[in-house]
Amino acid sequence: MFKQSENNAYLGSLIATLSGLTISDWAGIFGILFGLCTVLLNWYYKDREIRLKEKALKYQIDLEKNTHVKK
């Protein structure tokens, strides 16, 4: 019974806080969120690129080893 009224209180305080934000506040919040998303995406794709380069280098080294052994 009290759980529902507690949830309503939290929801009401969240709505009151969000409705008090100005356009500049929203712009700042979304700017930070988009910046964070950009950093995370760049980090993911850079890590992926490094792994692919490591795999290609390992393949190239193995290929050179096999070429030198056959001669």
Backbone atoms as SQL, in Angstrom:
CREATE TABLE atoms (id INTEGER PRIMARY KEY, chain TEXT, resi INTEGER, resn TEXT, atom TEXT, x REAL, y REAL, z REAL);
INSERT INTO atoms VALUES
  (1, 'A', 1, 'MET', 'N', 0.818, -1.192, 0.000),
  (2, 'A', 1, 'MET', 'CA', 0.000, 0.000, 0.000),
  (3, 'A', 1, 'MET', 'C', 0.862, 1.257, 0.000),
  (4, 'A', 2, 'PHE', 'N', 1.880, 1.271, 0.850),
  (5, 'A', 2, 'PHE', 'CA', 2.754, 2.443, 0.906),
  (6, 'A', 2, 'PHE', 'C', 3.689, 2.515, -0.293),
  (7, 'A', 3, 'LYS', 'N', 3.936, 1.378, -0.896),
  (8, 'A', 3, 'LYS', 'CA', 4.836, 1.342, -2.052),
  (9, 'A', 3, 'LYS', 'C', 4.271, 2.183, -3.194),
  (10, 'A', 4, 'GLN', 'N', 2.992, 2.100, -3.445),
  (11, 'A', 4, 'GLN', 'CA', 2.366, 2.876, -4.517),
  (12, 'A', 4, 'GLN', 'C', 2.468, 4.369, -4.242),
  (13, 'A', 5, 'SER', 'N', 2.211, 4.797, -3.029),
  (14, 'A', 5, 'SER', 'CA', 2.284, 6.225, -2.712),
  (15, 'A', 5, 'SER', 'C', 3.730, 6.710, -2.753),
  (16, 'A', 6, 'GLU', 'N', 4.672, 5.828, -2.412),
  (17, 'A', 6, 'GLU', 'CA', 6.093, 6.191, -2.503),
  (18, 'A', 6, 'GLU', 'C', 6.497, 6.383, -3.954),
  (19, 'A', 7, 'ASN', 'N', 6.049, 5.490, -4.828),
  (20, 'A', 7, 'ASN', 'CA', 6.337, 5.615, -6.264),
  (21, 'A', 7, 'ASN', 'C', 5.713, 6.883, -6.832),
  (22, 'A', 8, 'ASN', 'N', 4.495, 7.195, -6.406),
  (23, 'A', 8, 'ASN', 'CA', 3.840, 8.416, -6.869),
  (24, 'A', 8, 'ASN', 'C', 4.613, 9.652, -6.427),
  (25, 'A', 9, 'ALA', 'N', 5.160, 9.640, -5.227),
  (26, 'A', 9, 'ALA', 'CA', 5.933, 10.774, -4.730),
  (27, 'A', 9, 'ALA', 'C', 7.200, 10.961, -5.554),
  (28, 'A', 10, 'TYR', 'N', 7.878, 9.847, -5.854),
  (29, 'A', 10, 'TYR', 'CA', 9.087, 9.939, -6.679),
  (30, 'A', 10, 'TYR', 'C', 8.766, 10.432, -8.079),
  (31, 'A', 11, 'LEU', 'N', 7.696, 9.921, -8.660),
  (32, 'A', 11, 'LEU', 'CA', 7.299, 10.351, -10.000),
  (33, 'A', 11, 'LEU', 'C', 6.925, 11.831, -10.003),
  (34, 'A', 12, 'GLY', 'N', 6.195, 12.262, -8.995),
  (35, 'A', 12, 'GLY', 'CA', 5.811, 13.667, -8.905),
  (36, 'A', 12, 'GLY', 'C', 7.019, 14.583, -8.758),
  (37, 'A', 13, 'SER', 'N', 7.997, 14.174, -7.966),
  (38, 'A', 13, 'SER', 'CA', 9.193, 15.004, -7.812),
  (39, 'A', 13, 'SER', 'C', 10.017, 15.023, -9.092),
  (40, 'A', 14, 'LEU', 'N', 10.063, 13.917, -9.802),
  (41, 'A', 14, 'LEU', 'CA', 10.779, 13.873, -11.081),
  (42, 'A', 14, 'LEU', 'C', 10.120, 14.784, -12.106),
  (43, 'A', 15, 'ILE', 'N', 8.803, 14.733, -12.199),
  (44, 'A', 15, 'ILE', 'CA', 8.073, 15.582, -13.146),
  (45, 'A', 15, 'ILE', 'C', 8.240, 17.053, -12.778),
  (46, 'A', 16, 'ALA', 'N', 8.190, 17.372, -11.500),
  (47, 'A', 16, 'ALA', 'CA', 8.360, 18.759, -11.070),
  (48, 'A', 16, 'ALA', 'C', 9.760, 19.267, -11.407),
  (49, 'A', 17, 'THR', 'N', 10.750, 18.422, -11.217),
  (50, 'A', 17, 'THR', 'CA', 12.135, 18.812, -11.535),
  (51, 'A', 17, 'THR', 'C', 12.304, 19.015, -13.033),
  (52, 'A', 18, 'LEU', 'N', 11.812, 18.076, -13.823),
  (53, 'A', 18, 'LEU', 'CA', 11.972, 18.172, -15.272),
  (54, 'A', 18, 'LEU', 'C', 11.184, 19.334, -15.859),
  (55, 'A', 19, 'SER', 'N', 10.040, 19.636, -15.306),
  (56, 'A', 19, 'SER', 'CA', 9.245, 20.731, -15.855),
  (57, 'A', 19, 'SER', 'C', 9.845, 22.085, -15.497),
  (58, 'A', 20, 'GLY', 'N', 10.712, 22.128, -14.523),
  (59, 'A', 20, 'GLY', 'CA', 11.339, 23.382, -14.140),
  (60, 'A', 20, 'GLY', 'C', 12.580, 23.715, -14.947),
  (61, 'A', 21, 'LEU', 'N', 12.988, 22.813, -15.840),
  (62, 'A', 21, 'LEU', 'CA', 14.193, 23.052, -16.632),
  (63, 'A', 21, 'LEU', 'C', 13.882, 23.949, -17.826),
  (64, 'A', 22, 'THR', 'N', 14.799, 24.847, -18.120),
  (65, 'A', 22, 'THR', 'CA', 14.628, 25.736, -19.263),
  (66, 'A', 22, 'THR', 'C', 15.204, 25.080, -20.518),
  (67, 'A', 23, 'ILE', 'N', 15.028, 25.757, -21.639),
  (68, 'A', 23, 'ILE', 'CA', 15.573, 25.253, -22.900),
  (69, 'A', 23, 'ILE', 'C', 17.095, 25.154, -22.820),
  (70, 'A', 24, 'SER', 'N', 17.713, 26.107, -22.182),
  (71, 'A', 24, 'SER', 'CA', 19.173, 26.075, -22.036),
  (72, 'A', 24, 'SER', 'C', 19.619, 24.886, -21.196),
  (73, 'A', 25, 'ASP', 'N', 18.865, 24.575, -20.166),
  (74, 'A', 25, 'ASP', 'CA', 19.187, 23.411, -19.345),
  (75, 'A', 25, 'ASP', 'C', 19.087, 22.132, -20.165),
  (76, 'A', 26, 'TRP', 'N', 18.003, 22.016, -20.935),
  (77, 'A', 26, 'TRP', 'CA', 17.822, 20.837, -21.780),
  (78, 'A', 26, 'TRP', 'C', 18.936, 20.734, -22.818),
  (79, 'A', 27, 'ALA', 'N', 19.309, 21.857, -23.392),
  (80, 'A', 27, 'ALA', 'CA', 20.388, 21.854, -24.387),
  (81, 'A', 27, 'ALA', 'C', 21.689, 21.364, -23.751),
  (82, 'A', 28, 'GLY', 'N', 21.967, 21.807, -22.544),
  (83, 'A', 28, 'GLY', 'CA', 23.164, 21.355, -21.850),
  (84, 'A', 28, 'GLY', 'C', 23.131, 19.871, -21.544),
  (85, 'A', 29, 'ILE', 'N', 21.981, 19.390, -21.088),
  (86, 'A', 29, 'ILE', 'CA', 21.841, 17.964, -20.772),
  (87, 'A', 29, 'ILE', 'C', 22.022, 17.112, -22.016),
  (88, 'A', 30, 'PHE', 'N', 21.345, 17.491, -23.103),
  (89, 'A', 30, 'PHE', 'CA', 21.465, 16.710, -24.324),
  (90, 'A', 30, 'PHE', 'C', 22.849, 16.835, -24.945),
  (91, 'A', 31, 'GLY', 'N', 23.478, 17.983, -24.809),
  (92, 'A', 31, 'GLY', 'CA', 24.845, 18.139, -25.291),
  (93, 'A', 31, 'GLY', 'C', 25.792, 17.195, -24.578),
  (94, 'A', 32, 'ILE', 'N', 25.640, 17.086, -23.272),
  (95, 'A', 32, 'ILE', 'CA', 26.472, 16.155, -22.502),
  (96, 'A', 32, 'ILE', 'C', 26.177, 14.715, -22.896),
  (97, 'A', 33, 'LEU', 'N', 24.903, 14.374, -23.063),
  (98, 'A', 33, 'LEU', 'CA', 24.547, 13.002, -23.446),
  (99, 'A', 33, 'LEU', 'C', 25.071, 12.640, -24.829),
  (100, 'A', 34, 'PHE', 'N', 24.922, 13.560, -25.789),
  (101, 'A', 34, 'PHE', 'CA', 25.428, 13.292, -27.134),
  (102, 'A', 34, 'PHE', 'C', 26.948, 13.209, -27.141),
  (103, 'A', 35, 'GLY', 'N', 27.607, 14.029, -26.357),
  (104, 'A', 35, 'GLY', 'CA', 29.061, 13.955, -26.246),
  (105, 'A', 35, 'GLY', 'C', 29.505, 12.628, -25.670),
  (106, 'A', 36, 'LEU', 'N', 28.813, 12.167, -24.646),
  (107, 'A', 36, 'LEU', 'CA', 29.131, 10.877, -24.039),
  (108, 'A', 36, 'LEU', 'C', 28.911, 9.738, -25.035),
  (109, 'A', 37, 'CYS', 'N', 27.809, 9.788, -25.769),
  (110, 'A', 37, 'CYS', 'CA', 27.541, 8.763, -26.789),
  (111, 'A', 37, 'CYS', 'C', 28.624, 8.758, -27.864),
  (112, 'A', 38, 'THR', 'N', 29.077, 9.939, -28.259),
  (113, 'A', 38, 'THR', 'CA', 30.129, 10.040, -29.268),
  (114, 'A', 38, 'THR', 'C', 31.423, 9.424, -28.768),
  (115, 'A', 39, 'VAL', 'N', 31.783, 9.714, -27.535),
  (116, 'A', 39, 'VAL', 'CA', 33.003, 9.136, -26.957),
  (117, 'A', 39, 'VAL', 'C', 32.902, 7.620, -26.905),
  (118, 'A', 40, 'LEU', 'N', 31.771, 7.096, -26.474),
  (119, 'A', 40, 'LEU', 'CA', 31.602, 5.646, -26.369),
  (120, 'A', 40, 'LEU', 'C', 31.631, 4.966, -27.737),
  (121, 'A', 41, 'LEU', 'N', 30.987, 5.577, -28.724),
  (122, 'A', 41, 'LEU', 'CA', 31.008, 4.997, -30.076),
  (123, 'A', 41, 'LEU', 'C', 32.410, 5.017, -30.668),
  (124, 'A', 42, 'ASN', 'N', 33.120, 6.130, -30.501),
  (125, 'A', 42, 'ASN', 'CA', 34.487, 6.204, -31.005),
  (126, 'A', 42, 'ASN', 'C', 35.387, 5.187, -30.323),
  (127, 'A', 43, 'TRP', 'N', 35.202, 5.021, -29.028),
  (128, 'A', 43, 'TRP', 'CA', 35.989, 4.051, -28.282),
  (129, 'A', 43, 'TRP', 'C', 35.708, 2.636, -28.806),
  (130, 'A', 44, 'TYR', 'N', 34.453, 2.311, -29.039),
  (131, 'A', 44, 'TYR', 'CA', 34.080, 0.992, -29.535),
  (132, 'A', 44, 'TYR', 'C', 34.700, 0.722, -30.900),
  (133, 'A', 45, 'TYR', 'N', 34.544, 1.668, -31.831),
  (134, 'A', 45, 'TYR', 'CA', 35.043, 1.435, -33.183),
  (135, 'A', 45, 'TYR', 'C', 36.562, 1.481, -33.255),
  (136, 'A', 46, 'LYS', 'N', 37.221, 2.265, -32.428),
  (137, 'A', 46, 'LYS', 'CA', 38.676, 2.279, -32.399),
  (138, 'A', 46, 'LYS', 'C', 39.190, 0.947, -31.863),
  (139, 'A', 47, 'ASP', 'N', 38.547, 0.412, -30.835),
  (140, 'A', 47, 'ASP', 'CA', 38.935, -0.891, -30.300),
  (141, 'A', 47, 'ASP', 'C', 38.743, -1.972, -31.353),
  (142, 'A', 48, 'ARG', 'N', 37.653, -1.889, -32.075),
  (143, 'A', 48, 'ARG', 'CA', 37.382, -2.862, -33.142),
  (144, 'A', 48, 'ARG', 'C', 38.435, -2.768, -34.246),
  (145, 'A', 49, 'GLU', 'N', 38.816, -1.538, -34.607),
  (146, 'A', 49, 'GLU', 'CA', 39.839, -1.338, -35.629),
  (147, 'A', 49, 'GLU', 'C', 41.183, -1.908, -35.165),
  (148, 'A', 50, 'ILE', 'N', 41.538, -1.685, -33.913),
  (149, 'A', 50, 'ILE', 'CA', 42.800, -2.203, -33.382),
  (150, 'A', 50, 'ILE', 'C', 42.804, -3.725, -33.406),
  (151, 'A', 51, 'ARG', 'N', 41.695, -4.350, -33.023),
  (152, 'A', 51, 'ARG', 'CA', 41.628, -5.816, -33.053),
  (153, 'A', 51, 'ARG', 'C', 41.777, -6.361, -34.469),
  (154, 'A', 52, 'LEU', 'N', 41.152, -5.695, -35.439),
  (155, 'A', 52, 'LEU', 'CA', 41.283, -6.145, -36.827),
  (156, 'A', 52, 'LEU', 'C', 42.711, -5.991, -37.322),
  (157, 'A', 53, 'LYS', 'N', 43.378, -4.895, -36.949),
  (158, 'A', 53, 'LYS', 'CA', 44.767, -4.696, -37.356),
  (159, 'A', 53, 'LYS', 'C', 45.683, -5.726, -36.704),
  (160, 'A', 54, 'GLU', 'N', 45.429, -6.057, -35.439),
  (161, 'A', 54, 'GLU', 'CA', 46.220, -7.089, -34.770),
  (162, 'A', 54, 'GLU', 'C', 46.043, -8.437, -35.460),
  (163, 'A', 55, 'LYS', 'N', 44.809, -8.737, -35.828),
  (164, 'A', 55, 'LYS', 'CA', 44.534, -10.001, -36.501),
  (165, 'A', 55, 'LYS', 'C', 45.222, -10.041, -37.873),
  (166, 'A', 56, 'ALA', 'N', 45.188, -8.932, -38.612),
  (167, 'A', 56, 'ALA', 'CA', 45.836, -8.879, -39.920),
  (168, 'A', 56, 'ALA', 'C', 47.349, -8.996, -39.775),
  (169, 'A', 57, 'LEU', 'N', 47.915, -8.361, -38.762),
  (170, 'A', 57, 'LEU', 'CA', 49.352, -8.443, -38.534),
  (171, 'A', 57, 'LEU', 'C', 49.759, -9.862, -38.161),
  (172, 'A', 58, 'LYS', 'N', 48.957, -10.509, -37.322),
  (173, 'A', 58, 'LYS', 'CA', 49.248, -11.894, -36.946),
  (174, 'A', 58, 'LYS', 'C', 49.182, -12.799, -38.178),
  (175, 'A', 59, 'TYR', 'N', 48.197, -12.562, -39.033),
  (176, 'A', 59, 'TYR', 'CA', 48.076, -13.349, -40.260),
  (177, 'A', 59, 'TYR', 'C', 49.278, -13.111, -41.163),
  (178, 'A', 60, 'GLN', 'N', 49.708, -11.858, -41.274),
  (179, 'A', 60, 'GLN', 'CA', 50.850, -11.517, -42.122),
  (180, 'A', 60, 'GLN', 'C', 52.129, -12.165, -41.584),
  (181, 'A', 61, 'ILE', 'N', 52.325, -12.151, -40.270),
  (182, 'A', 61, 'ILE', 'CA', 53.503, -12.771, -39.673),
  (183, 'A', 61, 'ILE', 'C', 53.489, -14.280, -39.910),
  (184, 'A', 62, 'ASP', 'N', 52.335, -14.904, -39.737),
  (185, 'A', 62, 'ASP', 'CA', 52.227, -16.340, -39.987),
  (186, 'A', 62, 'ASP', 'C', 52.496, -16.664, -41.447),
  (187, 'A', 63, 'LEU', 'N', 52.019, -15.832, -42.336),
  (188, 'A', 63, 'LEU', 'CA', 52.237, -16.037, -43.766),
  (189, 'A', 63, 'LEU', 'C', 53.714, -15.928, -44.110),
  (190, 'A', 64, 'GLU', 'N', 54.400, -14.945, -43.511),
  (191, 'A', 64, 'GLU', 'CA', 55.834, -14.786, -43.772),
  (192, 'A', 64, 'GLU', 'C', 56.634, -15.950, -43.198),
  (193, 'A', 65, 'LYS', 'N', 56.240, -16.444, -42.041),
  (194, 'A', 65, 'LYS', 'CA', 56.924, -17.600, -41.461),
  (195, 'A', 65, 'LYS', 'C', 56.800, -18.809, -42.356),
  (196, 'A', 66, 'ASN', 'N', 55.600, -19.033, -42.887),
  (197, 'A', 66, 'ASN', 'CA', 55.360, -20.165, -43.752),
  (198, 'A', 66, 'ASN', 'C', 56.108, -20.013, -45.070),
  (199, 'A', 67, 'THR', 'N', 56.248, -18.812, -45.564),
  (200, 'A', 67, 'THR', 'CA', 56.957, -18.564, -46.819),
  (201, 'A', 67, 'THR', 'C', 58.443, -18.823, -46.646),
  (202, 'A', 68, 'HIS', 'N', 59.008, -18.399, -45.537),
  (203, 'A', 68, 'HIS', 'CA', 60.447, -18.591, -45.293),
  (204, 'A', 68, 'HIS', 'C', 60.773, -20.063, -45.018),
  (205, 'A', 69, 'VAL', 'N', 59.892, -20.793, -44.440),
  (206, 'A', 69, 'VAL', 'CA', 60.134, -22.207, -44.146),
  (207, 'A', 69, 'VAL', 'C', 60.140, -23.011, -45.426),
  (208, 'A', 70, 'LYS', 'N', 59.280, -22.682, -46.383),
  (209, 'A', 70, 'LYS', 'CA', 59.181, -23.456, -47.623),
  (210, 'A', 70, 'LYS', 'C', 60.379, -23.241, -48.532),
  (211, 'A', 71, 'LYS', 'N', 61.078, -22.142, -48.418),
  (212, 'A', 71, 'LYS', 'CA', 62.214, -21.870, -49.303),
  (213, 'A', 71, 'LYS', 'C', 63.350, -22.726, -48.943);
